[in-house]
Amino acid sequence: MPKYRVLKSFTDLQDDNHMYRVGDKYPRSGRGKKERIEELSGSDNLQKRPLIAEVVEEKKEGDK
């Protein structure tokens, strides 16, 4: 599963009002569903802007 980071602080209304702050990992404890991740990473949410983004890890020399 890809990893995501919070771009803009928000309260997740579908996760017991859990507060996510900029830089936090998303989801906490594997709670994220594909549809929710798509909603939060696009503009189809209440804030009308991406709130999370996928973390792209750079490969180090010698990694396959």
Protein Blocks (a to p, Z undefined) as FASTA:
>chain_A
ZZdddfbdcddfkggoiacdehiacdeehlacfklmmmmmmmbbfkopafbdcdddddde
hiZZ
